[in-house]
């Protein structure tokens, strides 16, 4: 490697090293997506070529044109596919993609070491929601106005309701974040009031250092925080279902509140995440999106 390349490599490494963990994670995610797309293209093209050559070989063999040494009767070289294994280059590319996933797990573990409050990473393609999620049950609202480095921040970070359990994962993990005017945090969450938008962005990814979690949107609705003497159903009290009847009753109420019907069924024992942000249709208003783990 010449000196110029070494200098460029050192500069790139220093730039990456100077990033915060969340910034590093976003960069690796973007590179992983490019890698996955590249691998997909290679796989598709390879399979098309393989299928074509298989048909050509089969056709030629049926006509008695292929000899045992790989030449046809006119002396021209012939290609013979001996087996149906995925080409080595494709296997290597797929292995690299798997390694990138391992890199993500390693980075999550590193983020957990940097800040023990790190609970996972929330991402919804095409929405701008792409953030670490925090959990600080001893100080429930710490991340209302703190960033990952625990510095003061108007935007804060998404955080999990302190009543939820991560050790024995609660039936429903409630995640709160600010409705920022610039669209950051959960500033775009209210777009889920439109069913078409919900269909286009129905998949929510919430990964933890222990596992990858994919969720599908079921309900979206406006609600509010209730006073203690009010007997209305409180969506924010659904954390663990007491039993099947309690679960079925909760699902029925959520469905009745929802702006639209996504025609998705939930079963007792399913896991959920609920995304919550402020809305301004009334005092203490909230906009809520409930998604089921798939």
C-alpha positions as CSV (number, residue, x, y, z in Angstrom):
1,X,0.0,0.0,0.0
2,X,1.5,3.4,-1.0
3,X,1.9,6.3,1.4
4,X,-1.1,8.2,0.0
5,X,-3.4,5.2,0.6
6,X,-2.1,4.8,4.1
7,X,-2.7,8.4,4.9
8,X,-6.3,8.3,3.5
9,X,-6.9,5.1,5.5
10,X,-5.6,6.7,8.7
11,X,-7.8,9.8,8.1
12,X,-10.9,7.6,7.6
13,X,-10.2,5.6,10.7
14,X,-9.6,8.8,12.8
15,X,-12.9,10.3,11.5
16,X,-14.8,7.1,12.4
17,X,-13.1,6.9,15.8
18,X,-14.1,10.5,16.6
19,X,-17.8,9.8,15.9
20,X,-20.2,9.1,18.8
21,X,-21.4,5.5,19.0
22,X,-24.8,6.3,17.5
23,X,-23.1,8.0,14.6
24,X,-20.8,5.0,14.1
25,X,-23.9,2.7,14.2
26,X,-25.7,4.8,11.5
27,X,-22.6,4.7,9.3
28,X,-22.3,0.9,9.6
29,X,-26.0,0.5,9.0
30,X,-25.8,2.4,5.7
31,X,-22.7,0.4,4.6
32,X,-24.5,-2.8,5.5
33,X,-27.5,-1.9,3.4
34,X,-25.3,-1.2,0.4
35,X,-23.5,-4.6,1.0
36,X,-26.8,-6.5,1.3
37,X,-28.1,-4.9,-1.9
38,X,-24.8,-5.9,-3.7
39,X,-25.0,-9.4,-2.4
40,X,-28.7,-9.7,-3.5
41,X,-27.7,-8.6,-7.0
42,X,-24.9,-11.1,-7.2
43,X,-27.1,-13.9,-6.0
44,X,-29.9,-13.1,-8.5
45,X,-27.5,-12.8,-11.4
46,X,-25.6,-15.9,-10.5
47,X,-28.8,-18.0,-10.2
48,X,-30.0,-16.7,-13.6
49,X,-26.7,-17.6,-15.2
50,X,-26.7,-21.0,-13.4
51,X,-30.3,-21.8,-14.6
52,X,-29.5,-20.8,-18.1
53,X,-26.3,-22.9,-18.3
54,X,-28.1,-25.8,-16.7
55,X,-30.7,-25.7,-19.4
56,X,-28.1,-25.5,-22.1
57,X,-26.1,-28.4,-20.6
58,X,-29.2,-30.5,-20.2
59,X,-30.3,-29.8,-23.8
60,X,-26.9,-30.6,-25.2
61,X,-26.6,-33.8,-23.3
62,X,-29.9,-35.0,-24.5
63,X,-28.7,-34.5,-28.1
64,X,-25.4,-36.4,-27.4
65,X,-23.3,-33.4,-28.1
66,X,-21.3,-33.2,-24.9
67,X,-18.2,-35.5,-24.6
68,X,-16.6,-36.5,-21.3
69,X,-13.7,-34.2,-21.7
70,X,-15.7,-31.0,-22.0
71,X,-15.5,-30.5,-25.7
72,X,-18.3,-30.8,-28.2
73,X,-18.1,-32.9,-31.4
74,X,-16.7,-29.9,-33.3
75,X,-13.8,-29.6,-30.9
76,X,-15.1,-26.4,-29.2
77,X,-14.9,-26.0,-25.4
78,X,-18.1,-26.6,-23.5
79,X,-19.1,-25.5,-20.0
80,X,-20.4,-28.3,-17.7
81,X,-22.1,-27.5,-14.4
82,X,-21.1,-30.4,-12.1
83,X,-23.4,-29.5,-9.1
84,X,-25.9,-27.0,-7.9
85,X,-23.7,-25.4,-5.1
86,X,-23.8,-21.6,-4.8
87,X,-20.7,-20.1,-6.4
88,X,-17.8,-19.4,-4.1
89,X,-17.9,-15.7,-4.7
90,X,-21.5,-15.6,-3.7
91,X,-20.9,-17.6,-0.6
92,X,-18.1,-15.3,0.4
93,X,-20.3,-12.3,-0.2
94,X,-23.1,-13.8,1.9
95,X,-20.6,-14.6,4.7
96,X,-19.5,-11.0,4.6
97,X,-23.1,-9.9,5.1
98,X,-23.4,-12.2,8.1
99,X,-20.2,-10.8,9.5
100,X,-21.7,-7.3,9.1
101,X,-24.6,-8.4,11.2
102,X,-22.1,-9.7,13.8
103,X,-20.4,-6.3,13.7
104,X,-23.8,-4.7,14.5
105,X,-24.1,-7.0,17.6
106,X,-20.6,-6.1,18.6
107,X,-21.3,-2.4,18.3
108,X,-24.5,-2.8,20.3
109,X,-22.4,-4.4,23.0
110,X,-19.9,-1.6,22.8
111,X,-22.7,1.0,23.1
112,X,-24.0,-0.9,26.2
113,X,-20.5,-0.6,27.7
114,X,-20.3,3.1,26.9
115,X,-23.7,3.7,28.5
116,X,-25.4,1.0,30.5
117,X,-28.8,2.7,29.9
118,X,-28.6,1.6,26.2
119,X,-31.5,-0.8,25.7
120,X,-31.7,-1.2,21.9
121,X,-31.9,0.5,18.6
122,X,-35.1,1.6,16.9
123,X,-35.3,2.1,13.1
124,X,-38.2,2.6,10.7
125,X,-37.1,2.8,7.1
126,X,-38.2,6.0,5.3
127,X,-39.4,7.8,8.4
128,X,-36.3,9.4,9.9
129,X,-36.7,7.3,13.1
130,X,-33.3,5.9,13.5
131,X,-32.1,6.2,17.2
132,X,-30.7,4.4,20.2
133,X,-33.4,3.7,22.8
134,X,-32.6,4.2,26.5
135,X,-33.9,2.6,29.7
136,X,-33.2,4.1,33.1
137,X,-35.8,2.8,35.6
138,X,-34.1,4.5,38.6
139,X,-34.5,7.8,36.8
140,X,-37.4,7.3,34.5
141,X,-37.3,10.5,32.5
142,X,-33.6,11.0,32.3
143,X,-33.6,11.0,28.5
144,X,-36.3,13.6,28.1
145,X,-33.5,16.1,27.9
146,X,-30.3,14.1,27.7
147,X,-28.3,12.6,24.8
148,X,-26.4,9.4,24.6
149,X,-23.4,10.9,26.4
150,X,-25.9,12.2,29.1
151,X,-25.3,15.8,28.0
152,X,-28.1,18.2,28.1
153,X,-30.2,18.1,25.0
154,X,-33.6,19.6,24.0
155,X,-34.3,16.6,21.8
156,X,-33.5,14.0,24.3
157,X,-33.7,10.4,23.1
158,X,-36.4,7.7,22.9
159,X,-36.7,5.9,26.2
160,X,-38.6,2.9,27.5
161,X,-41.3,3.2,30.2
162,X,-39.6,2.5,33.6
163,X,-42.4,0.1,34.5
164,X,-41.4,-2.2,31.6
165,X,-39.0,-5.1,32.2
166,X,-36.1,-5.9,29.9
167,X,-34.9,-9.0,31.9
168,X,-38.1,-10.8,31.5
169,X,-39.3,-8.9,28.5
170,X,-42.7,-7.3,29.1
171,X,-45.6,-8.1,26.8
172,X,-45.5,-4.5,25.7
173,X,-42.5,-2.2,25.6
174,X,-43.7,1.4,25.6
175,X,-41.2,3.9,24.0
176,X,-41.6,7.6,24.4
177,X,-39.9,10.4,22.4
178,X,-40.4,14.1,21.7
179,X,-42.6,15.3,18.8
180,X,-39.9,17.7,17.4
181,X,-40.9,20.3,14.9
182,X,-37.8,19.6,12.7
183,X,-39.0,16.0,12.3
184,X,-36.4,14.4,14.5
185,X,-37.1,11.9,17.3
186,X,-40.8,11.1,16.9
187,X,-41.5,14.3,15.0
188,X,-42.8,12.2,12.0
189,X,-44.8,9.6,14.0
190,X,-48.1,11.3,13.4
191,X,-47.8,10.5,9.7
192,X,-49.1,7.1,10.8
193,X,-52.6,8.6,11.0
194,X,-52.8,7.9,7.3
195,X,-53.4,4.2,6.5
196,X,-51.4,4.4,3.2
197,X,-48.4,5.7,5.1
198,X,-48.8,3.0,7.7
199,X,-48.9,0.3,5.0
200,X,-45.8,1.7,3.4
201,X,-43.9,1.9,6.7
202,X,-45.6,-1.0,8.6
203,X,-42.3,-2.7,9.6
204,X,-40.6,-1.4,12.7
205,X,-37.1,-2.7,13.7
206,X,-36.2,-2.8,17.3
207,X,-32.9,-4.6,18.0
208,X,-31.3,-5.2,21.4
209,X,-27.8,-6.4,22.2
210,X,-29.3,-9.9,22.7
211,X,-31.6,-10.2,19.7
212,X,-33.1,-8.7,16.5
213,X,-36.8,-7.7,16.7
214,X,-39.1,-7.1,13.8
215,X,-42.6,-5.6,14.5
216,X,-45.6,-4.9,12.3
217,X,-47.9,-1.9,12.8
218,X,-51.4,-2.9,14.1
219,X,-53.0,0.2,15.6
220,X,-52.6,4.0,15.5
221,X,-54.7,6.5,17.4
222,X,-55.0,9.8,19.2
223,X,-55.4,9.7,23.0
224,X,-54.4,11.6,26.1
225,X,-53.1,11.2,29.6
226,X,-56.0,10.8,32.0
227,X,-56.5,12.1,35.5
228,X,-56.5,9.7,38.4
229,X,-60.2,9.9,39.0
230,X,-61.1,9.2,35.4
231,X,-62.0,5.6,34.6
232,X,-61.1,5.6,30.9
233,X,-58.9,2.9,29.4
234,X,-55.2,4.0,29.7
235,X,-53.2,2.7,26.8
236,X,-50.0,3.4,28.8
237,X,-51.0,0.9,31.5
238,X,-50.9,-2.1,29.1
239,X,-47.5,-3.5,29.9
240,X,-48.2,-7.2,30.8
241,X,-51.5,-8.9,30.3
242,X,-52.9,-10.6,33.4
243,X,-54.4,-13.4,31.5
244,X,-56.0,-14.2,28.1
245,X,-59.3,-12.4,29.0
246,X,-57.3,-9.3,29.9
247,X,-55.3,-9.5,26.7
248,X,-58.4,-10.0,24.5
249,X,-60.1,-7.1,26.2
250,X,-57.1,-4.8,25.7
251,X,-56.8,-5.8,22.0
252,X,-60.5,-5.1,21.5
253,X,-60.2,-1.6,23.0
254,X,-57.1,-0.8,21.0
255,X,-58.8,-1.9,17.8
256,X,-61.8,0.4,18.6
257,X,-59.5,3.4,19.2
258,X,-57.5,2.8,16.1
259,X,-58.0,5.2,13.1
260,X,-57.9,2.3,10.7
261,X,-58.0,-1.5,10.6
262,X,-54.8,-3.2,9.5
263,X,-56.6,-6.6,9.4
264,X,-53.9,-8.2,11.6
265,X,-54.7,-10.6,14.4
266,X,-52.9,-10.8,17.7
267,X,-52.8,-13.9,19.9
268,X,-52.3,-14.1,23.7
269,X,-48.6,-14.4,24.3
270,X,-47.6,-12.0,21.4
271,X,-45.1,-9.3,22.1
272,X,-45.6,-5.6,21.3
273,X,-43.9,-2.2,21.2
274,X,-45.9,1.0,21.6
275,X,-44.5,4.3,20.3
276,X,-45.8,7.4,22.0
277,X,-45.3,11.1,21.4
278,X,-47.1,14.3,22.3
279,X,-49.9,15.6,20.0
280,X,-51.7,18.9,20.3
281,X,-55.3,18.1,19.5
282,X,-56.1,18.5,23.2
283,X,-54.4,19.1,26.5
284,X,-52.0,16.2,27.4
285,X,-52.7,14.8,24.0
286,X,-50.8,11.8,22.7
287,X,-50.3,10.0,19.4
288,X,-49.8,6.3,19.7
289,X,-48.6,3.5,17.3
290,X,-48.8,-0.1,18.5
291,X,-46.9,-2.8,16.6
292,X,-46.8,-6.6,17.1
293,X,-43.6,-8.7,17.0
294,X,-43.5,-11.0,14.0
